[in-house]
Amino acid sequence: MKHGLHFAALLMALILALMLALPTLGLAEAAVDAAAQNDPVLFSFDGREFTLSDVNAELDYLLNGESLSDAHDYDAAIENMIFNQVIHAKIAELGLDQFTEEEEEAFLSEAQLMWDQGVQEYVEYYLMDDTEEARAELAAQADASFTAQGYSVQILADDLKEQASFDLLLKLLLEDLNVTEEEIHAYYAQAVEQNKEAFAEDVGLYEFYQYYYGYAVLFTPDGYRGILRLLLSADNDLLTALSDAQAAFEESKSDENPDGDASLQAAAEKAQAAVIASRQDVIDDIYIRLSQGESFQTLIAEYGEDPGMADPDQMETGYAVHPDSIIWDAAVTAGAFSEKMQMPGDVSDPVVDSNGIHILYYLRDIPGGAVEMTDEISQAIEENLLMEKFSSYYEEMLAAWIDEHDIIYYQDAIDAAKAGE
């Protein structure tokens, strides 16, 4: 099966978690004489020694990137350095770090573009007097600043080559993995049962996962309706007055007086009537035209101010509304299940909330139960399974590659570093 761009992004996130910092391999090359600087060797990799200062630099890198939180976690830093060495050794062994002259030039061109963009952003950020002279001066400052921090176009090009080599290794590993249709359907069936157990009797939890958390829930509780909405804006002052009156009424409710203060209720109803009256001419026109046989969808296109209803897919399915919904204002939910909304094709009376005036259309009943398997769901499951397989496979391969190398740990020096000695 084909792996889409979405999977590539997910895969990169996984790799960053598995292998924290590829660009730190050159640390030992900058190391000075260990004995002269009281810089003990903590481990060696195929005869190449890595000292305390090397590992401290790796620790700083990981701490700054928030990959670690413990400044004395030498074990994690050493492990990461070894992983990096192993990956680079495997890339070199497979010849994945060899590029054509044209590719080398492409890396350099891309690096130059990155450098120029960085300079331009620096100029735009600090520019006060927009003159050619000021821009040239800031551009020179940017070049000097980047260079002082150890950057250059060539270093950026080398980083791009290193990433390209790593991408080739990932591509090679992925060729050994596959997800079958049977695995996809088994995963789907299991997910449906898990979602049913979690959400069948808990609409609030279902909506949290579906709408707030963005999960692709594969089971829909019974009782949802597809609702179209014709939204009319209203004067902000009138809407604010309504919100304040409704809040005061709600606050008046208590265990002793669950119905709330009658005068505050009357004030809220009056404020609601004022909002409706402010658009009464349009509201009347809408209901007259509906009575004459015009479609609700046509009137949405003419009068509606809800951007969501401009989406053809949303117009086709409607908003999912349930009597126990938590994502809709109570007025909208009540309107969607009012006495006037008995069957598909019915239209509600106007309802008002802080967003404006809503006229609702009962489009359809949304079937409860398992969500139908679609190509999109199938692809998402495939990507998830492939991620799981890749994570396990990558760790297995990494362990096998580590065994191919001669690694020596100098435990006394490592323990002393942990103790801060």
C-alpha positions in Angstrom: 0.0 0.0 0.0 1.1 3.6 -0.6 2.2 5.7 2.3 1.0 9.3 2.1 2.6 12.6 3.1 0.7 12.5 6.4 2.5 9.2 7.3 5.8 10.8 6.5 5.2 13.5 9.0 4.1 11.0 11.7 7.1 8.8 10.9 9.5 11.7 11.3 8.0 12.5 14.7 8.5 8.9 15.7 12.1 8.9 14.6 12.9 12.0 16.5 11.6 10.2 19.6 13.7 7.1 18.9 16.9 8.9 17.9 17.2 12.3 19.6 20.0 14.2 17.9 21.7 13.2 14.7 23.7 16.4 14.4 25.8 15.8 17.5 28.2 13.3 16.0 31.2 15.6 15.5 31.7 16.3 19.2 34.7 14.1 19.8 36.6 15.6 16.8 36.6 18.9 18.8 37.8 17.3 22.0 41.2 18.3 23.3 43.8 16.1 25.0 41.8 14.3 27.8 44.7 13.9 30.2 45.9 17.4 29.9 42.4 18.8 30.5 41.4 16.3 33.2 38.8 15.1 30.7 38.3 11.4 31.3 37.1 9.0 28.6 33.6 7.8 29.4 33.2 5.4 26.5 34.7 4.4 23.2 33.1 3.3 19.9 35.2 1.2 17.6 38.3 2.7 19.2 37.1 6.3 19.0 37.1 7.8 22.5 34.4 10.1 23.9 35.3 12.1 26.9 33.4 13.8 29.7 33.4 17.1 27.8 31.9 15.4 24.7 29.1 13.8 26.8 28.5 17.1 28.7 28.0 18.8 25.3 25.5 16.2 24.3 23.7 16.6 27.7 23.5 20.4 27.1 22.1 19.8 23.6 19.4 17.4 24.9 18.6 19.6 27.9 18.2 22.7 25.6 16.0 20.7 23.3 13.9 19.4 26.3 14.7 15.8 25.4 16.0 15.4 28.9 15.3 17.1 32.2 18.0 15.6 34.3 21.4 17.3 33.9 23.2 14.2 35.3 21.5 11.6 33.1 24.8 10.5 31.6 23.4 7.1 30.7 20.8 8.6 28.3 23.3 11.0 26.8 25.8 8.2 26.1 23.1 5.9 24.7 22.0 8.7 22.3 25.6 9.3 21.2 26.0 5.6 20.5 22.7 5.4 18.6 24.0 8.3 16.4 27.3 6.6 15.8 25.6 3.4 14.8 23.2 5.1 12.4 26.0 7.0 10.7 28.1 3.8 10.5 25.2 2.0 8.8 24.6 4.9 6.4 28.2 4.8 5.4 28.3 1.0 5.1 25.3 1.1 2.7 26.7 4.1 0.8 23.7 6.2 1.5 26.0 9.2 2.2 27.2 9.3 -1.4 25.7 11.9 -3.7 26.2 13.0 -7.3 27.7 16.3 -8.2 24.3 17.6 -9.2 22.9 16.6 -5.8 25.7 18.2 -3.9 25.1 21.5 -5.8 21.3 21.2 -5.0 22.2 20.9 -1.3 24.4 23.9 -1.5 21.7 25.9 -3.3 19.1 25.0 -0.8 21.5 25.9 2.0 22.1 29.3 0.4 18.4 29.9 0.2 18.0 29.0 3.9 20.9 31.4 4.8 19.4 34.2 2.7 16.0 33.7 4.2 17.5 33.8 7.7 19.3 37.1 6.9 16.1 38.6 5.4 14.1 37.6 8.6 16.8 39.2 10.7 16.7 42.4 8.6 12.9 42.6 8.8 12.9 42.0 12.5 15.4 44.7 13.4 14.7 47.2 10.6 13.8 50.7 11.9 14.6 53.0 9.0 13.7 51.4 5.7 16.6 52.5 3.5 19.0 50.5 1.3 21.8 51.6 3.6 20.0 50.3 6.7 19.1 47.1 5.1 22.7 46.5 3.9 24.0 47.2 7.4 21.6 44.8 9.1 22.3 42.1 6.5 26.0 42.4 7.3 25.2 42.2 11.0 23.1 39.0 10.4 25.9 37.4 8.5 28.4 38.2 11.3 26.0 37.0 14.0 25.2 33.7 12.3 28.9 33.1 11.6 29.8 33.9 15.2 27.3 31.3 16.3 29.2 28.7 14.2 26.9 28.6 11.2 27.8 28.7 7.5 26.2 27.9 4.2 28.4 24.8 4.0 27.4 23.6 7.4 23.7 24.0 6.4 24.4 22.0 3.2 26.1 19.3 5.3 23.1 19.1 7.6 20.8 18.8 4.5 23.0 15.9 3.2 23.0 14.2 6.5 19.2 14.4 6.7 18.9 13.1 3.1 21.1 10.2 4.0 18.9 9.4 7.0 15.8 9.6 4.9 17.3 7.1 2.5 17.9 4.7 5.4 14.3 5.1 6.5 13.0 4.4 3.0 15.2 1.3 2.9 13.8 0.0 6.2 10.2 0.7 5.2 10.6 -1.5 2.2 10.7 -4.5 4.6 7.4 -3.6 6.2 3.8 -4.2 5.0 0.3 -4.0 6.5 -2.3 -6.5 5.2 -6.0 -5.9 4.6 -6.7 -8.6 7.3 -4.7 -6.6 9.8 -6.5 -3.4 8.9 -9.9 -5.0 9.3 -9.0 -6.7 12.6 -7.7 -3.3 14.0 -11.0 -1.7 12.8 -13.2 -4.3 14.5 -11.3 -4.0 17.7 -11.4 -0.2 17.7 -15.2 -0.2 17.0 -15.8 -2.4 20.1 -13.5 -0.3 22.3 -15.3 2.9 21.1 -18.7 1.3 21.7 -17.8 0.4 25.2 -16.5 3.9 25.9 -19.0 6.1 24.1 -22.3 4.3 23.6 -23.8 5.7 26.8 -21.6 8.8 27.2 -22.3 11.4 24.6 -20.2 14.0 26.4 -17.1 11.9 26.4 -17.8 11.0 22.7 -17.9 14.6 21.8 -14.8 15.4 23.8 -12.8 12.8 21.9 -14.4 13.5 18.5 -14.4 17.3 18.5 -12.1 18.6 21.2 -9.4 16.0 21.0 -9.8 15.3 17.3 -9.8 11.5 17.5 -11.3 9.5 14.7 -14.0 7.8 16.8 -15.4 4.7 15.0 -18.7 4.4 16.9 -21.5 6.9 17.0 -24.0 6.9 19.9 -27.7 6.7 19.0 -29.8 9.8 18.9 -27.9 12.2 16.7 -29.6 14.3 14.1 -28.1 16.1 11.1 -29.1 19.8 11.4 -28.6 22.6 8.9 -28.3 26.1 10.4 -29.3 29.4 9.0 -27.4 31.9 11.2 -28.3 35.6 11.3 -26.0 38.0 13.1 -27.4 40.5 15.6 -26.3 43.7 17.3 -23.5 43.1 19.7 -25.0 45.2 22.4 -28.3 43.3 22.2 -26.4 40.0 22.4 -24.3 41.2 25.3 -27.5 42.3 27.1 -29.0 38.8 26.5 -25.9 37.0 27.8 -25.9 39.1 30.9 -29.6 38.6 31.5 -29.3 34.8 31.0 -26.3 34.6 33.3 -28.1 36.5 36.0 -31.1 34.2 35.7 -28.9 31.0 35.8 -27.1 32.3 38.9 -30.5 32.8 40.6 -31.1 29.1 40.5 -30.3 27.0 43.7 -31.4 23.8 45.4 -34.0 25.8 47.3 -35.2 27.6 44.1 -34.4 25.4 41.1 -36.6 27.4 38.8 -34.7 30.6 39.5 -35.9 34.1 40.0 -39.1 34.8 37.9 -38.3 38.5 37.3 -34.8 37.6 36.1 -36.3 34.9 33.8 -38.7 37.5 32.4 -35.7 39.9 31.8 -33.9 37.2 29.9 -36.9 36.4 27.8 -37.3 40.1 27.0 -33.7 40.4 26.0 -34.1 37.4 23.7 -37.2 38.9 22.1 -35.3 42.1 21.5 -32.6 40.2 19.6 -35.2 38.5 17.4 -37.1 41.8 16.9 -33.9 43.4 15.5 -34.0 41.0 12.5 -37.7 40.3 12.4 -38.2 41.5 8.8 -35.5 39.0 7.5 -36.9 36.3 9.7 -40.4 36.8 8.4 -39.2 36.8 4.8 -37.4 33.5 5.4 -40.5 31.7 6.8 -42.7 33.1 4.0 -40.4 31.8 1.3 -40.1 28.5 3.1 -43.9 28.2 3.1 -43.9 28.9 -0.6 -41.7 25.9 -1.2 -38.2 27.4 -1.4 -35.5 25.1 -0.1 -33.8 25.8 3.2 -30.4 25.3 1.4 -31.2 28.1 -1.0 -32.1 30.5 1.8 -28.9 29.6 3.7 -26.9 30.6 0.6 -28.8 33.9 0.5 -29.1 34.9 4.1 -26.9 32.6 6.2 -23.8 33.9 7.9 -22.4 30.6 9.2 -19.0 29.8 7.4 -19.5 26.1 8.2 -22.6 26.0 6.0 -20.4 27.1 3.0 -18.8 23.7 3.1 -20.5 21.4 0.6 -19.8 18.3 2.7 -21.2 20.0 5.8 -24.3 21.1 3.9 -24.7 17.5 2.7 -24.5 15.9 6.2 -25.5 18.7 8.5 -24.2 19.4 12.0 -24.4 16.4 14.3 -26.6 17.4 17.3 -27.7 15.2 20.2 -30.1 16.0 23.1 -27.1 15.5 25.4 -24.6 17.4 23.3 -22.0 19.5 25.1 -20.6 21.3 22.1 -23.7 23.2 21.3 -25.4 26.0 23.2 -28.4 24.8 25.1 -30.7 27.0 23.1 -29.5 25.4 19.8 -29.8 21.8 21.2 -33.3 22.6 22.5 -34.3 24.1 19.1 -33.0 21.0 17.3 -35.2 18.8 19.4 -38.2 21.1 19.9 -41.8 20.1 19.2 -41.6 21.6 15.8 -38.7 19.2 14.8 -40.5 15.9 14.5 -39.2 14.5 11.2 -36.7 15.4 8.5 -37.8 18.5 6.6 -39.1 20.3 9.7 -37.9 23.8 10.6 -37.5 25.2 14.1 -38.7 28.5 15.5 -35.9 31.1 15.8 -33.5 30.4 18.7 -31.0 32.8 20.1 -27.6 32.5 21.7 -24.5 34.6 22.0 -23.6 33.9 18.3 -26.9 35.3 17.0 -30.2 34.0 15.7 -30.5 30.4 14.5 -33.1 28.9 12.3 -32.6 25.1 12.2 -33.6 22.5 9.6 -34.0 18.8 10.5 -32.0 17.2 7.6 -31.7 13.6 8.7 -31.3 11.1 11.4 -27.7 10.0 11.9 -27.4 6.2 12.3 -25.8 5.1 15.5 -23.3 2.2 15.7 -20.1 1.5 13.9 -18.8 4.2 11.5 -18.5 2.8 8.0 -15.0 1.9 6.9 -13.9 4.4 4.3 -10.7 4.7 2.3 -9.6 7.5 4.6 -10.2 5.4 7.7 -8.4 2.5 6.1 -5.4 4.6 5.3 -5.3 6.0 8.8 -5.4 2.5 10.3 -2.7 1.4 7.9 -0.5 4.3 8.8 -1.0 3.6 12.5 -0.2 -0.1 12.2 2.8 0.7 10.0 4.0 3.1 12.7 3.7 0.4 15.3 5.6 -2.1 13.2 8.3 0.4 12.3 8.9 1.4 15.9 9.5 -2.2 16.9 11.5 -3.1 13.7 13.7 0.0 14.1 14.5 -0.9 17.7 15.3 -4.5 16.7 17.5 -3.4 13.8 19.3 -0.8 16.0 20.0 -3.4 18.6 21.4 -5.7 15.9 23.6 -2.9 14.5 24.9 -2.0 17.9 26.2 -5.6 18.3 28.3 -5.1 15.2 30.5 -2.6 16.9 33.1 -2.6 19.7 31.8 -0.4 22.5 33.6 0.0 25.8 32.1 1.7 28.8 34.4 3.2 31.5 32.0 2.8 34.3 34.1 4.3 37.1 34.4 7.5 35.0 30.7 7.5 34.2 29.8 7.0 37.9 32.1 9.8 38.9 30.5 12.1 36.3 27.0 11.2 37.7 28.2 12.1 41.2 29.5 15.4 39.9 33.1 14.5 40.9 
